[in-house]
């Protein structure tokens, strides 16, 4: 059935959207659950089973395959509760429930279905008409799950490594595959060939005789080349990619996977131009793989959705992206952190988010994964980190070990934010006899890492007054730069009305356009890269900087042409956008001269 909303709520952190489907799925809104933390899922399952009077049997670490079982059990609980809520919502007797009215109230005013519902209940209530309308048209929001492919820590028993299927991402995949859900698995953070191959073991990822795929695959990507490569790998295994979810490389929340200077607009344009060719190429590989496996062959080419997310903040931007690039949906992440009806953020952190300004939101090095990470200054997990450093005990206790992936000191892996790892690295540092300035720089590079796998779930525990004895009370929060322009706690209705342009003044009037903001962040990023190491010592570095800067310049040219051809959008802000593009282009030109000088010095 057709989606009724043109937006979705992406996965945020580990805990911020972990129970979002319970809040919005019955209202027709798609959202996604992170499968990183099975310990958090088990705590929440216990809480919700008590709340909804469902049977609960604890799955502890002594059980075989406990991680996958916890994930399956949590997702089954989510499935059952949302089904019940949705079925209750659809019950139309002599009148409509408030929740059913809320369902339609959240739809855009342009929705034909909404108009039909209003007509059915206005004046003389037409019971049969209302029942028919509801039963034939209402849809649940999809309950999708997200796996970061690289967060796939291996496990050991008696110093012997267990088979790959017991790795964390593999177990999470198995947990989802064994669940009752019919939804999508979002694979993010790049390729994991072993995990991709593991998908082949589960029939739910293949089409049945009626072309129905119970569990679809979504690839979160930052450029077209990545989508094509990963899509072909999966197609050759008989796995169809039902959606490519394009995320801005830097203008997003959480981990930031920078492109090589490619900007969102040109990337989306490449997908738009090549969508049919991409779909047909994947289809040919897909059919051959299904034939080799003797699985049902679809009668026609299966659909591929293209969606985008990262930095969208106004209804005009929302509508423009949908229209210009023929997208199926837009992801609204960061602003939903301010919507308690949809996400799980503790009160103290919520107030910090409300007060956050541009300077409070920054691209950090705190992630143990070694990937730039959007963070907020003053978060309590960082404050805890600094206190530990002041006590001469840097690092975290590392109670969960989900990102204990560094094998320099242990074949089982250590987290680079852990006290054990940082102690060993600082010991190495002490033996090098460095001067104070060089030592401090190296010391800070070690101790900047923060225990995000705990910090990104603690907020949820605090919100629901659950035990944090193991985790502590430090909260990591990962909003995108867009948070600076939203400064109030919002209801779900306010948020959806803002997305659909039905209310004004929810966003700061001086907020830069999405394309200008992303360009600014990229120029900041590459400028900082050069300033950190202004000596270009080899051809690889030379190529990196020149390609990056040229891609950004080409992006500016693309946007200037786009604005010239755009008639129905950005009329009031067009001059401001062009001024912003020109400002960043001048910064790029200045940086180009510095890079060229550095290249000449080397030559």
N, C-alpha and C positions, 0 to 999 in steps of 0.2 A: 504494500500500500504506500501511497505517496507521502513523503514527509510533509508536515504541516508548517514546520518552522524552517527558516533559512539560516539558522545558526546552530552551533553545538557548543558544549562546554568541554574543552580539552582536559586531559589529565593535568593536574597541578601538584607538584611535589610528590610526596608519598601519601600523605594523609588528608590533604585539603579537599580532594574529590573522592575519597575512599568510600563514602556513603552517599554521595550526590545522587545516584540513581534512586535511592529510597525516597528522596525529596522531590525529584523532578520527572522521573521516567513515566509515572502514571499521568503526568501532565503533557506528555508528548515531546519532551525535550531529551535529546541525545546527550550522553555524558560518558566519561571514562574513568575506570578504576585502575590505580597502580597496583601491580602484583609484587612489588619489591618485598614488602614486610608482612610475612605470614603471621608473625607474632601479634602485630596490630590487628590483623584480620580476625584472629582468634579471640582477642579481647572484645572486639566489636560484635562478633557473632554471639558471644556470651551475653553481652549487654542487650542486644536486640532480641535474642530469643526470650530473655526475661521480660522485655518490654511487650513483645507480641504474644507472649504465653505459648512459645514453641518449645519442643523438647530440645535439650542441650546436653551433649556428651562431649566432654573435653577431649581434645586431641593433643596429647603432650609429646615431648621429644622422645619418649621411649617407644612410640609407635613407628613401625616401618613406614617410610615414605610420608612422614608427618607433614612436611611442607606442602606437597601436592594435595594431600587430604584436607588440610586446613583451607587451602584456596578453593577447592571444590565445594567444601561445606559452606564456606562463606558466600560464594557465588550462587549456590543453590538456595540459600536463605534469602539473598537479595532477589533472586528470580521469583520465589514463591510469594514473598511479601508484596512485591510490586505487582504481580499478577492479581493478587487479592485486592489490592488498592485500586487497580485499574478496573477490575470487574465490578467492584462496589461503586466506583465513580459512574459507570455506564448504566447503573440501575435507574431507570426512569419509571416512576409510579405516577402519583397524582401531581407531583411537582419534581423539579430538578434539584439535586443536591447542590450545596454551596461549592463543593469541590468540582462538580461538573461545570458549573457556571465559571469557576476559576479557570478551568481548562480552556474554555472558549474566550474568556477575558484576556488571556495571555497571547492569543493569536493576533496578528496584525489586523488593523482595521480594513485592510484591502482583501482580507480573506473572504472568499465567497461562502465557505462553510460557516464562518462566523455570522455572516449576514443571514444565512438560512436558519441558523439556530435562534438568532434574535427574533426572526419572524415567527418561528415555531412556538416560542414561549410568550410572545407579546400578545396583548389582547386576550382572546379566548384561547386557553392553553390546549394545543392539539397533541394529545398524548401519543397517538399512533405515529404521527409525523415526527415527533421528537425521538421516539424509540428507534424508528427506522434510520433517522439521520445519525444517531449516535452509534448504532450497531454497525452501520455500513461505512462510517467515515473516521471514527476515532482510532488513533494509533498510539501505541506506547513509544516512549523514547527508547532508543537502543541503549543497552547496557554493555558498553564496550570495555575492553581491558587493555592495559598498556604494559608491554615488557620492554625494558631497555636491554637490547640484545647483548651488550658487553658486560652487564652485571650478571655474570654467569659463573660465580665462584664454585670451584670444585670442592668435594668433601672427602675426608679421609677417615678410615677406621684402622686403628693400630698401625699407623704410618703407611697404610696402603690406600692409594687413591681409588675411590669408587668409580664405577662406569659413568660416562658423560651424562647419562639420563638423570643422574642424581645431582648434577650441577643446578645452581639456583634458577637460572632462566629456563632450563629444560623442565625442572619440576614445576615451575609456574605454568609453563605451556601445557604440561600434562594435567595440572589442576584445572585449568580452563577447559581443555579438551574433554575432560570427564564430567563437566558440569552440565546442567540442564539448559543453559543459556543458548539462545539463537541470536548471535550478535557478531561483533567483529573483534579480531585480535589486532591491536596496533603494535607494530614492530618499529621501535625507534632506536636512534643512536648508531645506525650503520649496520654493516653486515656481520653475521655470525654464521659461517657456512654450516657448522655442525647443528646449530639450532634450526636453520632453514631446512636441513635434511630431516630433522626430527619431526617436522610437520607432516611428513609423508606417512607417518605411522597411524594417523587418526583420520577415519573416514569422514568425520564432520567437516573437514576442510575441502572435500571434493564435492562436485555437483552430483545430485541424484538423477534418476531417470527423467525427472520433470525440470531439470536445470536449477533446482533449489540447492543452495549451499547453506547449511545450518550455521556454520562458523566461517565467516569471511575473513580475509586478510586485508589490513590497511598498512601501507608503508608510509611512515613519516619521513619526508625527504626535504632537503634544502635546495636541490637543483635537479634539472632534467636528466643530466648524465647519470646521477646516482639512481634515479627512478628507473631508467632504462636498464642499467646493469643489474640491479636487484630484482626488477620485474622479470627479466629474462632468466635469471637463476631459478626463481620460483616457478616460472612457467614450464621450464624443462623438467620440473619435478611433478608437474600436473597440478600445481597450486596457482589459482587465479588471484591476482591482486585486484580487489574490487574497488579500491580507492587509493589514490595518491594524495597524501595530506601534506601540502607544501607549507613549511613553517619558515618565517623570516629567520635568517641565520643568527642575527644579533638582537633584533627588536622583538624579543619574546621573553617569557619567564623561564626560570630554571636554567638548565644547561644550554649554552649557546654554541652552536656548531657553525662557525663563520664560513661563508663561502669564500671563494677566491676573488672577492670584490663584486660578485654578481648580486644584483639587487632584486627585490621581490617583483617589481613590475616586469622587467625583462624576462625573469624566470617564468612568471605566469604566462606571459605572451608566448614563450617557447612551448609551453604545455598546450596552450590553445591552438597554436599553429600545427603542432605535431600529434595531437591527441588521436586522430584516426589512424595515422601511421603507427603510433605506439601500440594502440589497441590491436590492430591487425597483426603486427609482428609478434606480440605476446600470444595472440590467439593461435597462430600457426604452431608455435612451440608447445603451447598448452594442449592442443588437440593431439599432437604426436605423442606426448607423454601419456595422455589418458588412453590412447590406443595401445601403447606398449604395456600398460597396466591392465588392459581389458576392463576399463571403467566406462560408465555411461558417457557418451559424447553429446555435448549440448547441440541443439538443432540450429542455433544461431550464435553469433558472437555475444558473449556475456558483457553486460555494461561495465564501464569503468567510470567512477566518479573522480572529479578533481575538486579538491577543497583547499582552502588557505587559512592561515592563522598567524598571529603575531603582530601586535601593534595597532590593530583596528580599534578605533575609539569613537567614531561618530556614525550616525545612520547614513550620511552621505557617502562616507568611505565604504561602508557595508554594501550599499546599493550599487556603487560604482564597480567594485570588485566583482560582484555577482553578474552585473550586466556586461561589463567590458570583456571579462575573461570566461564568461559562460560557466561560472562555478556552481557547484551543487550545494555548498554550504560554507559559512564563514565561522571560524572558531573564535569565540570570545573567552579568553582565559582570565588574565589579570583583573579586570574590573569585577568579575564574579567573586573574587576574594572578599569583596565588600558586601556580599549578599548572603547573610546568614541562613536564609531559607534554602540556599543551594550548596554552600560549602561549609567546611568545618575548620574555623579559625577561632582560637581562644580570644577572649575579650581584650586582654592587654595588647596582644599582637594586632588585633583589629584596630585599636586606637592608634597604634604606631603607623599602620597602613594609611589611615585617614589623614594623619599629619604629615606623611612623607612628601617631600619636595624633590625636585630634579636632582639636587646634590646628594640626597639620601639614598638614591638608587644607583647602583654602580655594577659594572662588570668585574667580578672578583676572581681571585685564584684560590678560593677556599675549598673547592670540590676535590675530594680525594681521587676522583677519576682523572684529574689532570686536564679537565675541559673547562674553559671559561664559564662562570656561573653567575647569573644575575641575582644580586642579593640586596639587602637593605641595611644600611648602617644602624647600629644600635640594637640589632636583634640579640636576644638574650643568650643564644648559643655562642655567639662571638664574645659577648661579655664574659661568659663562663671560660672561654678559651683564653682570654687575656688574663683573667685571674689565675689560671693555672700557670701561665708563663711567669707572672709576677711571683708566684710561689716557688719558682724554679722547678716546676713539674709540668712542662708543656705536654700537650696531647690529651687525648680522651681515653677513657677506660675501654672503649670499643666493645660494648656488651652484645651487639647484634652481628657484627662482622659481615654484613652484606657486601661491602666493598673492600674486603680484605683480599686484595688482588695482587699486591706487590710481592714478588717472590725473591727479592734481593737477599733477605735474611732468613727466609723460611719457605720451604717448598709448599707449605699449606697456605701461605699468603698472609700478609699483614696489611692493614689499612694505613695509608700514609698520614691519616689524622690521629692514629692511635698513639698512646703514650709509649708503648713498646718500640714502635718504629721510630718515632722522633728521638727517643733516647739513644737508639743505635746510630741514627744519622748525625746527631749532635756530637756523639762520641767520635765518629769519623772526622767531623769538622774540627774538633778540638786538636786532633793529631796533625793538622795541616800547617799549623804555624802561620796563619793568615794575619794580615794587618787588621786593626779594629774595624775600619770601614768595610773592607771586603768580607770580614767575618760576620758583621751585623747583617749585611745584605743576604749572605747565604743562610744565616740563622733564621731570618724572617721568611725566607722562601720555604724553609722546612716547617716552621710553626704556624704559617698562615692557614694551613689546612684545618678544616672544621668537620666535626662528626655529623655530616648531613644526613646519613641514613637513620640516625636517631632524631636529629633536630627537625627533620621534615615530617615526622610523625607525632612528635610530642604535643604539638598544638592541638591535635585531635583528642588526645588523651586528656589534656587540660580542659578542653571545652566540655567534655562529658564527665568530668570529675572521676576519671579512671586512674588506677594505680600507676604512678610514674617512679616507683622505687628503683627499678632497674635502669630506667632511661634518664632520670633526673628531670629537671623542669626547663632546661634550655631549649629555646625554639629557634630553628632556622626558618626563614621565610624567603621565597624566591619570586617576587613579582617582577614583571617586565617594566621597562621605563615608563610605560603607559600609566602606571599607578600614580605618578606625580600629578596627573590631570583629573583625577577623581578624588574627591575629598569629603565624601559622606557615606555613611552606611545606607544601603539601599534595599528596598523590598524587591522580590522577584518581579512583581508587576512593573515597578519603576525601571528595572534593568531592561526588561523586554520592550517596554514602551520607548526607552531611549534607543535601543537597537533599531526599532522600526520607525523612529523619527516622530513619535507621537507626543513626546514631551521634550522640552528644551532645558538648557542650563544645568545639566548634570555634569558636563565636562567643562574644564577651565577654558575661558574664551581665547586665551593666548596659546592654547595647545597647538604645536606644529602639526602640519599635515603628515600622515603616515609615511609618505614617500620621502619627505624632507627629513623627518626624524630618523628613519632608518639610514639614510645617507650620512647624516651627521654622526651617528654612532659608528658607522663604518670608517669614516674619515678619522674620527677619534682613535679607533682601533688600530688602523694602519700607521697613523702618526706615532702612537705610543710604541708600536712595534719597532719603528725606525729609531725613535729616541732612545729606546732601551739598548739598542745595539747599532749605533750609527756607522759602523764600519761594515761595508759589504765586502766579504772576503772571498766569495766564489761565485761561479756562474749560476748555481742553483738559487742563491739568495738574490742575485741580480734579477733573474727571471721572475721570482716570487713577487718582489716589489713592483717591477714594471708591469707585470700582468695584472696584479691587484689594482694598481692605480689606473691603468688603462680601462679595465672593466668598470671602475667607478665613473670615469669620464664618459664612457659610452652609455652608462646608465643615466647620467645627467642629460645627455643628448636625447636619449629615448624619452625621458619624462618631459622635456621641453616640447618635443614633437607630439607627445600624447596630449599635453595640455592645449596645444594649438588645435588639435583635432576634436577636443572634447567640448561639446556644446551644452549639455544638460546638467553638468556637475561642476562644482568648484568655481562657479561664476563669481561669487562674492570674495573668494580667497585666492583667485588665480594669480594676481600680482604678488601677493605675499608668498605664495608657493614658489613663483619664479625667482623672487628675491632670495629666498632660502637656498634654492638650487645654485644660484649664482655665487652666493657666499661660500658654499661648500666647494664649488668648482675652483674658486680662487685659492682656497686652502689646499686643494689638490695640486694646483699648478705650483704653488710655493713648495710643497713637499716633493714634487717631481724634480725641481731644481736641486734640492738637497740630495735626493737619491742619485741624480746624474753626476753631481759633484763627487759623491762617495764612490761611484763606479769609476770615474776618471782617476781618482787617487789610487785605487787598486790597480788599474791598468798601467 
